[in-house]
Amino acid sequence: MIKNYDAVMARRSAIMKQALQLDYDRYEQAGIAFDYERMMQEAGYTLEEVSAIQRTNNVGNTPLIELKRMTAYARLFANPGYGARIFLKDEATNLSGSFKARRAAISIHHAKKLGYKGVIASTSGNYGAAVAALAARAGLKCIIVQECFDSKGIGQPEIIEKARACEAYGAEVVQLSVGPELFYQLLVLLEETGYFNASLYSPYGVMGIETLGNEIAQESMASLGKFPEMVISTNAGGGNLTGTARGMRKAGADLTEMVGASVDLSGLHMASDRDFNRKSFTTGHTGFSMPFSTYPDRSDVPRSAARPLRYMDRYVLVNQGSVFYITEALAILEGLERGPAGNISLAAAFSLARTMKEDDIIVVQESEYTGAGKHMNAQVAFAEKNGITLMFGDPLTEQPGKNIVFPEGGHALKHQEIPLDSLRLSYLKRFKEQALTPAEIRYLSEELNIPETHVITLREEIA
């Protein structure tokens, strides 16, 4: 079988279908539309079944912790009567140390149910360790494909740390340099091995997160007598926010404001060899969150189950320095040393809490383990080694790839609000030359979480 780049890419639909045994064509509708809800419903697992699968694998039912000292610190810089109570869903207590174990548990269960001998996942983050750990429990082979190095062979310390974790669970790790070969190599391995594609963006990966949102809603109601006013999800590929929001809605928490939070890495291109090591975060940043929000089907499946614009009420950015600052504050104030990814949301929560009343509840929906290359000290040292200037000052003046600006104190930690219509406009630009039917407009209304009249107005702006 011919294995050059063009030949493999021409077979990608057939390869992906074989690697998931999911017929995406069933959900395609006329024009640009597809039946998202039907795809999710027909994936074959109820919320109760997903929860049971996770429980048998030491996943889920993580504690919801009130960060009382962090809340008190935020209130020092809030007006009287303001400063929401900050809670943390401590997902670091999951098997493999992150919320990604929820996704992996369902993908691995389904792979074994279908009779696959092994699984493959393309990820440089916590998901690789989660897939490797759950595959080990299930007795399945596991290959993790990572984008790890620049052309000089220099790797991000966090990604290298993840590789060690995957190997510790018995997985084979294939490490690549930054560039377009990642998806090609994934397809080649899927075709050669016949393994299951444990994609982050399949219905199984996203429905695994629904239990997280459901637990937040139920635990809040049981212990606090109400649903949270706000839940903040670190946003990269969109599955985290999508699954959490869906799970909360299934619990009846329809009015909880869903906020996506990312690190501002504006101007750095994730496929750039030069930019690859000029960032201090490997996930949860604008280099992933922006393109995946505005074009979710750019993923490794024909139709992504992660569609954040369907569920996002607000989108905020924080800078790298603020995340490092809040990571240290969490350890010092609460005795919780957790990795930077979940602390992206915590930095946003610290800033947003000061704008909310003191009896309001704001939940940071995940934490992650830390250590070795994932530790903030390793990341800051790596940045400095790569010529990034470290300084204190106004976080909003940070220039990604040039400096990291730490806030001088909690009073200086700020978030930046991104208008959702700016993302919606980017989404719609792909279709600006197309005449859309009423059915397609209805689809876009659901996809972008706005009335049909608003879809038409936005299209007129880009005409």
Secondary structure by P-SEA (a helix, b strand, c coil): ccccaaaaaaaaaaaaaaaccccccccccccccccaaaaaaaccccaaaaaaaaaaacccccccccaaaaaaaaaaacccccccbbbbcccccccccccaaaaaaaaaaaaaaacccbbbbbcccaaaaaaaaaaaaabbbbbbbbccccccccccaaaaaaaaaaaaabbbbbbbccccaaaaaaaaaaaaccccccccccaaaaaaaaaaaaaaaaaaaaccccccccccccccccaaaaaaaaaaaaacccccbbbbbbccccccccccccccccccccccccccaaaaaacccccccccccccccccccbbbbbcaaaaaaaaaaaaaaccccccaaaaaaaaaaaaaaaaccccbbbbccbbbbbcccccaaaaaaaaaaabbbbbbccccccccccbbbbbccccccbbbbbcaaaaaaaaacccccccccaaaaaaaaaaacccaaaaaaaaaaac
